[in-house]
């Protein structure tokens, strides 16, 4: 972050990660923990919240200036992803909720659905099966008898 222009304030208590509040030149904001990289630059590391100028908010874990670990990404449309991130992408187990309230619970790999999961409609119907990106062949509707 030190190679980016913007305003920041540092709060240090002598140990552990640095706590920062930073406004990027493009209007994005970050509040949370940072550490120094090997070259001495400040990088997001630990827990923090990043809000883009367009209204997308990520709250969660950071590693080497990337979303990495557990977190929640909220979009202005009302859509939301909650789960695991790696290198700024959905990676691992997570739930993507659409603006209408329907959701996919599955494994994600590089921002794509991958593997066994469930699609739950806004009306509560549950479809289970295997997802491969945008394809979900052979989904089965669960019946409540």
GROMACS elastic network, one bead per residue, 0.5 to 0.9 nm:
[ bonds ]
;  ai    aj funct       b0    kb
    1     4     6  0.53132   500
    1     5     6  0.80848   500
    1     6     6  0.89514   500
    1    22     6  0.87221   500
    1    24     6  0.87031   500
    1    41     6  0.63499   500
    1    43     6  0.54366   500
    1    44     6  0.76021   500
    1    65     6  0.81600   500
    2     5     6  0.73144   500
    2     6     6  0.88572   500
    2    40     6  0.84909   500
    2    41     6  0.52040   500
    2    42     6  0.53406   500
    2    43     6  0.78381   500
    3    41     6  0.69105   500
    3    42     6  0.82573   500
    4    24     6  0.71168   500
    4    25     6  0.76833   500
    5    23     6  0.87233   500
    5    24     6  0.65415   500
    5    25     6  0.59882   500
    6    22     6  0.70006   500
    6    23     6  0.55078   500
    6    25     6  0.51792   500
    6    26     6  0.87401   500
    6    27     6  0.88917   500
    7    21     6  0.82750   500
    7    22     6  0.57030   500
    7    23     6  0.53561   500
    7    24     6  0.70083   500
    7    25     6  0.82528   500
    8    20     6  0.67424   500
    8    21     6  0.55441   500
    8    23     6  0.64109   500
    8    24     6  0.87018   500
    9    19     6  0.84081   500
    9    20     6  0.56994   500
    9    21     6  0.55650   500
    9    22     6  0.66881   500
   10    18     6  0.68091   500
   10    19     6  0.59708   500
   10    21     6  0.70250   500
   10    22     6  0.87936   500
   11    18     6  0.63836   500
   11    19     6  0.52221   500
   11    20     6  0.63155   500
   11    21     6  0.87901   500
   12    15     6  0.72564   500
   12    16     6  0.82983   500
   12    17     6  0.77738   500
   12    18     6  0.54610   500
   12    19     6  0.63954   500
   12    20     6  0.87470   500
   13    16     6  0.79050   500
   13    17     6  0.89583   500
   13    18     6  0.80736   500
   13    19     6  0.89341   500
   14    18     6  0.88979   500
   15    18     6  0.81570   500
   16    35     6  0.86260   500
   17    33     6  0.57917   500
   17    34     6  0.57749   500
   17    35     6  0.56463   500
   17    36     6  0.88672   500
   17    45     6  0.78631   500
   17    46     6  0.76134   500
   18    32     6  0.80978   500
   18    33     6  0.54462   500
   18    34     6  0.50878   500
   18    35     6  0.60452   500
   18    36     6  0.87523   500
   19    31     6  0.75416   500
   19    32     6  0.54289   500
   19    34     6  0.62885   500
   19    35     6  0.88756   500
   20    30     6  0.75848   500
   20    31     6  0.56362   500
   20    32     6  0.54918   500
   20    33     6  0.61927   500
   20    34     6  0.68668   500
   21    29     6  0.74784   500
   21    30     6  0.57889   500
   21    32     6  0.66783   500
   21    33     6  0.89255   500
   22    28     6  0.83981   500
   22    29     6  0.56944   500
   22    30     6  0.51496   500
   22    31     6  0.63593   500
   22    32     6  0.88909   500
   23    26     6  0.81766   500
   23    27     6  0.61840   500
   23    28     6  0.58661   500
   23    30     6  0.65057   500
   23    31     6  0.88406   500
   24    27     6  0.53787   500
   24    28     6  0.51692   500
   24    29     6  0.61126   500
   24    30     6  0.80663   500
   25    28     6  0.73234   500
   26    52     6  0.85183   500
   26    53     6  0.69677   500
   27    51     6  0.88552   500
   27    52     6  0.69969   500
   27    53     6  0.50641   500
   27    54     6  0.88005   500
   28    50     6  0.72022   500
   28    51     6  0.56794   500
   28    54     6  0.82262   500
   28    55     6  0.88298   500
   29    49     6  0.80418   500
   29    50     6  0.55976   500
   29    51     6  0.51923   500
   29    52     6  0.64202   500
   29    53     6  0.77073   500
   30    44     6  0.85773   500
   30    48     6  0.70213   500
   30    49     6  0.56220   500
   30    51     6  0.64799   500
   30    52     6  0.87011   500
   31    47     6  0.88874   500
   31    48     6  0.56342   500
   31    49     6  0.53416   500
   31    50     6  0.66128   500
   31    51     6  0.88489   500
   32    44     6  0.76378   500
   32    45     6  0.83052   500
   32    46     6  0.75489   500
   32    47     6  0.58391   500
   32    49     6  0.61535   500
   32    50     6  0.84425   500
   33    43     6  0.86818   500
   33    44     6  0.61706   500
   33    45     6  0.56882   500
   33    46     6  0.52901   500
   33    47     6  0.56566   500
   33    48     6  0.58482   500
   33    62     6  0.84408   500
   34    42     6  0.62452   500
   34    43     6  0.53773   500
   34    46     6  0.66687   500
   34    47     6  0.85055   500
   34    48     6  0.85391   500
   34    62     6  0.87066   500
   34    64     6  0.89100   500
   34    65     6  0.83888   500
   35    40     6  0.88590   500
   35    41     6  0.81817   500
   35    42     6  0.56369   500
   35    43     6  0.55921   500
   35    44     6  0.65617   500
   35    45     6  0.58462   500
   35    46     6  0.83292   500
   35    64     6  0.83871   500
   36    39     6  0.76448   500
   36    40     6  0.51333   500
   36    41     6  0.53845   500
   36    43     6  0.61143   500
   36    44     6  0.88092   500
   36    45     6  0.88634   500
   37    40     6  0.50285   500
   37    41     6  0.53020   500
   37    42     6  0.62802   500
   37    43     6  0.64217   500
   37    64     6  0.75001   500
   38    41     6  0.75351   500
   42    45     6  0.89443   500
   42    65     6  0.85756   500
   43    62     6  0.89878   500
   43    63     6  0.81637   500
   43    64     6  0.58965   500
   43    66     6  0.86449   500
   44    47     6  0.83191   500
   44    48     6  0.76364   500
   44    61     6  0.89722   500
   44    62     6  0.58841   500
   44    63     6  0.65515   500
   44    64     6  0.61968   500
   44    66     6  0.71012   500
   44    67     6  0.87095   500
   45    48     6  0.78882   500
   45    61     6  0.72713   500
   45    64     6  0.58106   500
   45    65     6  0.61888   500
   45    66     6  0.79617   500
   45    67     6  0.88903   500
   46    60     6  0.81276   500
   46    61     6  0.53677   500
   46    62     6  0.50661   500
   46    63     6  0.64973   500
   47    59     6  0.77041   500
   47    60     6  0.54827   500
   47    62     6  0.61499   500
   48    58     6  0.81632   500
   48    59     6  0.59000   500
   48    60     6  0.56731   500
   48    61     6  0.63881   500
   48    62     6  0.70264   500
   49    57     6  0.70676   500
   49    58     6  0.56400   500
   49    60     6  0.64969   500
   49    61     6  0.86520   500
   50    56     6  0.81996   500
   50    57     6  0.57018   500
   50    58     6  0.52520   500
   50    59     6  0.65141   500
   50    60     6  0.88672   500
   51    54     6  0.80955   500
   51    55     6  0.62115   500
   51    56     6  0.57126   500
   51    58     6  0.64696   500
   51    59     6  0.85532   500
   52    55     6  0.52742   500
   52    56     6  0.52404   500
   52    57     6  0.63724   500
   52    58     6  0.86520   500
   53    56     6  0.75385   500
   54    76     6  0.79588   500
   55    74     6  0.84317   500
   55    75     6  0.67765   500
   55    76     6  0.57706   500
   56    73     6  0.71329   500
   56    74     6  0.57454   500
   56    76     6  0.61750   500
   57    72     6  0.79529   500
   57    73     6  0.56426   500
   57    74     6  0.51528   500
   57    75     6  0.66843   500
   57    76     6  0.86096   500
   58    67     6  0.81887   500
   58    71     6  0.69126   500
   58    72     6  0.55885   500
   58    74     6  0.64112   500
   58    75     6  0.89734   500
   59    70     6  0.88217   500
   59    71     6  0.55709   500
   59    72     6  0.53602   500
   59    73     6  0.66413   500
   59    74     6  0.85381   500
   60    67     6  0.74633   500
   60    68     6  0.81244   500
   60    69     6  0.73609   500
   60    70     6  0.58306   500
   60    72     6  0.62696   500
   60    73     6  0.85850   500
   61    66     6  0.85996   500
   61    67     6  0.61747   500
   61    68     6  0.56622   500
   61    69     6  0.52325   500
   61    70     6  0.57951   500
   61    71     6  0.60684   500
   61    85     6  0.84769   500
   62    65     6  0.62163   500
   62    66     6  0.54253   500
   62    69     6  0.68444   500
   62    70     6  0.88231   500
   62    71     6  0.89329   500
   63    66     6  0.53762   500
   63    67     6  0.65114   500
   63    68     6  0.55679   500
   63    69     6  0.80014   500
   63    86     6  0.89373   500
   63    87     6  0.83823   500
   64    67     6  0.85300   500
   64    68     6  0.85836   500
   65    68     6  0.87613   500
   65    87     6  0.89616   500
   66    86     6  0.77157   500
   66    87     6  0.55267   500
   66    88     6  0.53861   500
   67    70     6  0.85205   500
   67    71     6  0.78634   500
   67    85     6  0.60355   500
   67    86     6  0.63109   500
   67    87     6  0.59740   500
   67    89     6  0.73540   500
   68    71     6  0.79753   500
   68    84     6  0.73442   500
   68    87     6  0.58539   500
   68    88     6  0.65092   500
   68    89     6  0.81401   500
   68    91     6  0.89331   500
   69    83     6  0.81607   500
   69    84     6  0.53652   500
   69    85     6  0.51223   500
   69    86     6  0.63818   500
   69    91     6  0.89451   500
   70    82     6  0.77481   500
   70    83     6  0.54992   500
   70    85     6  0.61606   500
   71    81     6  0.82497   500
   71    82     6  0.59443   500
   71    83     6  0.56930   500
   71    84     6  0.62832   500
   71    85     6  0.68848   500
   72    80     6  0.70785   500
   72    81     6  0.56548   500
   72    83     6  0.64953   500
   72    84     6  0.84906   500
   73    79     6  0.85107   500
   73    80     6  0.55874   500
   73    81     6  0.51586   500
   73    82     6  0.64549   500
   73    83     6  0.88609   500
   74    77     6  0.84726   500
   74    78     6  0.69355   500
   74    79     6  0.62135   500
   74    81     6  0.66415   500
   74    82     6  0.85422   500
   75    78     6  0.55748   500
   75    79     6  0.53247   500
   75    80     6  0.60452   500
   75    81     6  0.87411   500
   76    79     6  0.72664   500
   77    80     6  0.87470   500
   77    98     6  0.85756   500
   77    99     6  0.61753   500
   78    97     6  0.83215   500
   78    98     6  0.70708   500
   78   100     6  0.82126   500
   78   101     6  0.88184   500
   79    96     6  0.74084   500
   79    97     6  0.54823   500
   79   100     6  0.82587   500
   79   101     6  0.82728   500
   80    95     6  0.80962   500
   80    96     6  0.57511   500
   80    97     6  0.51380   500
   80    98     6  0.67514   500
   80    99     6  0.79835   500
   81    90     6  0.81168   500
   81    94     6  0.69410   500
   81    95     6  0.56514   500
   81    97     6  0.62402   500
   81    98     6  0.88095   500
   82    90     6  0.88985   500
   82    93     6  0.88115   500
   82    94     6  0.55679   500
   82    95     6  0.53594   500
   82    96     6  0.65351   500
   82    97     6  0.83612   500
   83    90     6  0.74912   500
   83    91     6  0.81196   500
   83    92     6  0.71932   500
   83    93     6  0.58255   500
   83    95     6  0.62740   500
   83    96     6  0.85154   500
   84    89     6  0.85377   500
   84    90     6  0.61452   500
   84    91     6  0.55507   500
   84    92     6  0.51030   500
   84    93     6  0.58732   500
   84    94     6  0.60789   500
   84   108     6  0.84008   500
   85    88     6  0.62631   500
   85    89     6  0.53777   500
   85    92     6  0.68184   500
   85    93     6  0.89128   500
   85    94     6  0.88877   500
   85   110     6  0.89413   500
   85   111     6  0.89695   500
   86    89     6  0.54398   500
   86    90     6  0.65419   500
   86    91     6  0.55029   500
   86    92     6  0.81068   500
   86   110     6  0.81558   500
   87    90     6  0.85080   500
   87    91     6  0.84791   500
   87   110     6  0.87854   500
   88    91     6  0.87830   500
   88   110     6  0.88600   500
   89   108     6  0.88959   500
   89   109     6  0.79614   500
   89   110     6  0.55279   500
   89   111     6  0.53750   500
   90    93     6  0.84603   500
   90    94     6  0.77182   500
   90   107     6  0.88930   500
   90   108     6  0.57984   500
   90   109     6  0.63905   500
   90   110     6  0.58224   500
   90   112     6  0.73723   500
   90   113     6  0.89485   500
   91    94     6  0.79927   500
   91   107     6  0.73058   500
   91   110     6  0.57042   500
   91   111     6  0.65473   500
   91   112     6  0.82268   500
   92   106     6  0.83025   500
   92   107     6  0.52300   500
   92   108     6  0.50999   500
   92   109     6  0.64482   500
   92   110     6  0.89697   500
   93   105     6  0.76968   500
   93   106     6  0.58901   500
   93   108     6  0.61724   500
   94   104     6  0.82413   500
   94   105     6  0.59400   500
   94   106     6  0.58839   500
   94   107     6  0.61842   500
   94   108     6  0.68407   500
   95   103     6  0.67160   500
   95   104     6  0.55764   500
   95   106     6  0.65373   500
   95   107     6  0.85175   500
   96   102     6  0.85704   500
   96   103     6  0.54930   500
   96   104     6  0.52576   500
   96   105     6  0.65962   500
   96   106     6  0.85386   500
   97   100     6  0.80962   500
   97   101     6  0.60365   500
   97   102     6  0.58837   500
   97   104     6  0.65797   500
   97   105     6  0.86525   500
   98   101     6  0.53979   500
   98   102     6  0.54198   500
   98   103     6  0.58497   500
   98   104     6  0.84274   500
   98   122     6  0.89905   500
   99   102     6  0.74562   500
  100   103     6  0.87771   500
  100   121     6  0.87312   500
  100   122     6  0.63152   500
  101   120     6  0.87388   500
  101   121     6  0.74089   500
  101   122     6  0.50678   500
  101   123     6  0.86692   500
  102   119     6  0.74090   500
  102   120     6  0.55187   500
  102   123     6  0.78187   500
  102   124     6  0.79481   500
  103   118     6  0.81159   500
  103   119     6  0.56982   500
  103   120     6  0.52377   500
  103   121     6  0.65803   500
  103   122     6  0.77286   500
  104   113     6  0.85331   500
  104   117     6  0.71495   500
  104   118     6  0.56513   500
  104   120     6  0.63830   500
  104   121     6  0.87967   500
  105   113     6  0.89024   500
  105   116     6  0.88221   500
  105   117     6  0.54695   500
  105   118     6  0.52129   500
  105   119     6  0.64808   500
  105   120     6  0.81529   500
  106   113     6  0.65255   500
  106   114     6  0.70734   500
  106   115     6  0.68140   500
  106   116     6  0.61537   500
  106   118     6  0.63921   500
  106   119     6  0.85397   500
  106   130     6  0.88461   500
  106   131     6  0.79425   500
  107   112     6  0.84208   500
  107   113     6  0.59985   500
  107   114     6  0.54133   500
  107   115     6  0.58887   500
  107   116     6  0.70418   500
  107   117     6  0.69665   500
  107   131     6  0.86528   500
  108   111     6  0.60226   500
  108   112     6  0.52674   500
  108   114     6  0.52739   500
  108   115     6  0.78360   500
  108   133     6  0.87354   500
  109   112     6  0.52412   500
  109   113     6  0.64366   500
  109   114     6  0.61083   500
  109   133     6  0.88218   500
  110   113     6  0.85010   500
  111   133     6  0.85942   500
  112   131     6  0.89543   500
  112   132     6  0.75077   500
  112   134     6  0.76565   500
  113   116     6  0.89438   500
  113   117     6  0.85282   500
  113   131     6  0.57572   500
  113   132     6  0.58167   500
  113   134     6  0.72627   500
  113   135     6  0.87528   500
  114   117     6  0.82709   500
  114   130     6  0.73894   500
  114   131     6  0.51161   500
  114   133     6  0.61119   500
  115   129     6  0.81011   500
  115   130     6  0.50918   500
  115   131     6  0.51169   500
  115   132     6  0.65175   500
  116   128     6  0.74965   500
  116   129     6  0.55187   500
  116   131     6  0.61675   500
  117   127     6  0.85064   500
  117   128     6  0.58101   500
  117   129     6  0.57810   500
  117   130     6  0.60998   500
  117   131     6  0.67893   500
  118   126     6  0.66196   500
  118   127     6  0.55110   500
  118   129     6  0.64838   500
  118   130     6  0.82609   500
  118   131     6  0.87201   500
  118   139     6  0.85389   500
  119   125     6  0.81084   500
  119   126     6  0.58083   500
  119   127     6  0.50783   500
  119   128     6  0.63797   500
  119   129     6  0.86423   500
  119   139     6  0.88489   500
  120   123     6  0.79059   500
  120   124     6  0.57740   500
  120   125     6  0.55295   500
  120   127     6  0.62997   500
  120   128     6  0.86395   500
  121   124     6  0.51186   500
  121   125     6  0.51931   500
  121   126     6  0.65675   500
  121   127     6  0.82108   500
  122   125     6  0.75280   500
  125   141     6  0.72995   500
  125   142     6  0.73855   500
  125   143     6  0.83551   500
  126   140     6  0.82852   500
  126   141     6  0.58799   500
  126   142     6  0.56158   500
  126   143     6  0.81601   500
  127   139     6  0.58319   500
  127   140     6  0.52502   500
  127   142     6  0.60620   500
  128   138     6  0.86228   500
  128   139     6  0.53262   500
  128   140     6  0.52918   500
  128   141     6  0.65711   500
  128   142     6  0.73061   500
  129   136     6  0.71377   500
  129   137     6  0.76938   500
  129   138     6  0.64257   500
  129   140     6  0.62806   500
  130   135     6  0.86415   500
  130   136     6  0.59186   500
  130   137     6  0.70121   500
  130   138     6  0.73916   500
  130   139     6  0.69516   500
  131   134     6  0.73570   500
  131   135     6  0.59791   500
  131   137     6  0.73105   500
  131   139     6  0.86130   500
  132   135     6  0.51512   500
  132   136     6  0.61682   500
  132   137     6  0.84634   500
  133   136     6  0.78149   500
  136   139     6  0.63119   500
